[in-house]
C-alpha cells in the first residue's frame, strides 16, 4: 500500500472509531477498536502522515519514539501501595502514571480537544525489558495500570527486519489484535505531496528522470548505503535555505542527506548543471517575453535533460507565484468574512473584534491543526487586521459607519494588490506557453509543462479561478491523444 492510501486508511479508521450510534455509543466498541500497525521501510513518510491525518480529522496528535523510552518511563515508576483483602491489609506494587499517558492528558488540557491519535514509532525496536510492555499496550491499550483515554486511537509504526537489526517480530496473537498495514515507497504518490510542499524544482526534475534513485537501501561490505524520501525532502529544505543565504551546495553537502555515494555524486553533477542552466536561461526574461533568439537556437540543439531542466525552471518560478496568489486569496476571503460580520453587527467595537481575532488565532495555533498554508494565511490575516486597527486609530473615528468606511478602504488595497498579482501571473503564464510553443512545439517538454500545471495544487487552483485558454487547449488535446494511444495499446 502506498503512503497516501495508508493515510486515508488511518483517517477512515479514526472516523469509524469515533462514530457513535443514535444512543451515543461507539459504533465499534472500544474493546474491538484494533490499534493500527504501520510497517514499512524507514524514511517513506509514516510519521509525516500522522500529523496530516490528525490535522485533517480535526483531532490532536501525541507522538513518541519508543527507542527513547525505558520500561519505567513507559509503564510508570513502581511504588508500594496498601490494599485490604478479606479484612487483611497487604502491601502491593502499583505504578505512577506512564509519561506517555500523562502527555496525552496534558495535550487534552492544552488544546481542549478530547480526541486524538497516540502515535508510537519504532514499536518493534524496543529493548528486551520493554517488549512485554509494548505487547500489553497493543493488546490491552494500557501502559502499566493506566488506560489510554477514551477517544484516542492508537497507531504504531515500525520497520521490517531487513532494514533494522534491532527489530523484534510480533507473534500471531499480537498481530491478530491489530489493524496491519504494510507501506511501500511510491514516487508518483510522493510527488503529489512534493508539489504542494514546494520541494526544490531541481530535486523533482532529477527524480523525474531517475526514479530509480528515489528510494534505495543496500547493504555493502562498507555498511548501509541508502536514499529515502525523507532524505530528498530534507535536502530540498537545505538547498533552498543555502540559496537564500548565498551558500553553495556541493557533493559534500548533498552526501549528508543522500547516504549513497553514487546517487549523491550524480545529483551533485545534475544540480551544478541546473544552476548553470538557471544562469544561461534567464527565467525572468522568459516570463516577461524577452527571450533572445539565441536561446531558442541553443535549445533546439540541447540534450533532453537540458530541455527538461529549463521546463522545471519555468515551472518553479510560476509555482512560487501561484502559491503566493493562493495564500493572498485565502487571506482576502477570511478578512472579507470578518468585515462582513462586523458590518452586520453595529453594536460591535472594532478593537474588541481585533482582540477576539488575536485570541482565537493564538488558541487555534496552540492546537496545532494548521498546515503550512493555514499558518501563513492566518498570520497574514492578523497582520492585516492589525494594520486596519491602526488606520482606524489614526483616523480618530469611533462611529460604526465611519470605522467600516476606513477598514473597507484598507481592505480594497489588499483586493487591488491581489488583482494586480492575478494579471501579472496570467501574463507570465501566457508568455511561458508562448516560449514553450516556440522552443518545444508539441514535444514531450510541452507535455511535461501542461501535465505539471494540471497536477499542481496551486497552479490548477489559479487556472480554475482565472482561466487560461492555452492551458485548456493543450490539456484537452493531450488528453485526447493519450486516450487514443491507450486504445491503440489495448488493441
Buried (B, 14 or more C-beta within 10 A) or exposed (E): BBBBEBBBBBBEBBEEBBEEEEEEEBEBEEEEBBBBBBBBBBBBBBBBBBBBBBBBBEBBBBBBBBEEBEBBBBBBEEEEEEEEEEEEEEEEEBBBBBBBBBBBEEBBEEBEBEBBBBBBBBBBBBBEEBBEBBBBBBBEBBBBEBEBBEBBBBBBBBBBEEBBEEBBEBEEEBEEBBBBBEBEBBBEBBBBBBBBBBBBBBBBBBBBBBEEBBBBBEEEEEEEBBBBBBBBBBBBBBBBEEEEEEEEBEBEBBBEBBBBEEBBBBBBEBBBBBBEBBEEBBBEBBBEEEBEEEBEEBBEEBEEBBBBBBBBBBBBBBBEBBBBBBBBBBBBEBBEEBBEEBBEEEEBEBEEBBEEBBEEBEEBBEBBBBBEBBEBBBBBBBEBBEBBBEBBEEBEBEEBEEBBBBBEEBBEEBBEEBEEBBEEBBEBBBBBBBBBEEBBEEEEBBBBBBBBBBEBBBBBBBBEEEEBEBBEEBBEEBEEEEEEEEEEEEE
